[in-house]
Amino acid sequence: MIQLRRLAALGALLTLGACAGDKGITDPDKQRTPSLEAAIIAAALGQSTANDVLLFQAVTLQLDRKTAAAQRSALPSLDITYGGLDCTYNNMRLRFVCPAVAMDSMTLSAEYALYNGFGIAQEAYDDLTTASAQVWYKAFGNLVNPTGAANIDRVRTLTVNGLSGTESERTFGGFGTDQATGSIEGSSGKDYVLSATTIATNVVYGIPFASNVWPRSGTLTTQSQLDVTELGVTTTTHKSVTITFNGTQLVNMDVGSTGFTLDLATGGVVAR
């Protein structure tokens, strides 16, 4: 039976992931990157991807069954409020609604729905009949620290399949948007606005989660627009970004024609 685990610690990590790379972006002379634009996009989307992976992990961890027998949970079984608060089932919306949680200067909120094999919403998780779930997640707020500041607005809609029976994998798909505005560390007077739309395709996690912490396969594909403003002049750059999962902590990130290695645990990137 799925246990109602509290993910406050994981939520704290999620918030820190949102904060770490969005507070300020380092100029390319401090990283081995060929352009300022590529450095900004890689750094910001690296942190966003680390957030996505933590969300994948939170969902997978809570849906990692401890028994093979079909059992039914009488209470909500996917607590993703990051503050230890229970989500409640809304009969009108046919989904669980989790209370918004304030963490530092960020606000996190989430909702989720459970479905059987016919796509019918369920009021509780069932090991045998629950076939899929959908998660709606939002994080927004203002981040301030000595090295810079950023306003963050991040939205995700995810679907996870492979829940019924004794499947050995969970497969995620979905989409989301990001907008980050902030200053570029080391470049006085340079500000940026990054807008991005991301599609998750066939992101696979193995079961049990304990031995499958990182996505086995799948991609995140992002279309980004970066506006950098200095002395009233704005330069716009469009880049397609592809992140390819491989079952390990270090994965390839391609920002246009520029290659990076992304650390999924920290969101940090280095040119390759």
MOVEN-V27670 format. One record per backbone hydrogen bond with DSSP energy under -0.5 kcal/mol. NH is the residue of the N-H (numbers start at 1). CO is the residue of the C=O. Records with the same first field share a line. If there is no record, write none. Layout:
# MOVEN-V27670
NH=CO + CO
This chain:
# MOVEN-V27670
5=3
7=5
11=7
12=8
13=9
14=10
15=11
16=12
17=13
18=14
19=15
20=16
21=17
23=19
25=183
27=185
30=27
31=28
33=28 + 31
39=35
40=36
41=37
42=38
43=39
44=40
45=41
46=42
47=43
48=44
49=45
50=46
51=47
52=48
53=49
54=50
55=51
56=52
57=53
58=54
59=55
60=56
61=57
62=58
63=59
64=61
65=63
73=125
80=78
88=97
90=95
91=89
94=90
95=90
96=112
97=88
98=96 + 110
101=108
103=101 + 106
106=103
107=140
108=101
109=138
110=98
111=136
112=96
113=134
114=122
115=132
116=120
117=129
119=116
122=114
127=71
130=126
131=115 + 129
132=115
133=160
134=113
135=158
136=111
137=156
138=109
139=154
140=107
141=152
142=105
143=150
145=148
148=145
150=143
151=181
152=141
153=179
154=139
155=177
156=137
157=175
158=135
159=173
160=133
161=171
162=131
163=131
165=127
167=164
170=205
171=161
172=170 + 203
173=159
174=200
175=157
176=198
177=155
178=196
179=153
180=194
181=151
182=192
183=149
184=190
185=25 + 183
187=184
190=187
191=189 + 229
192=182
193=227
194=180
195=193 + 225
196=178
197=223
198=176
199=221
200=174
201=219
203=172
204=202 + 217
205=170
207=168
211=208
212=209
216=204
217=204
219=201
220=243
221=199
222=241
223=197
224=222 + 239
225=195
226=237
227=193
228=226 + 235
229=191
230=233
231=189
233=230
235=228
237=226
239=224
241=222
242=254
243=220
244=252
245=218 + 243
247=215
251=249 + 262
252=244
253=260
254=242
255=253 + 258
256=240 + 254
258=255
260=253
261=270
262=251
263=268
264=249 + 262
267=263
270=261
272=259
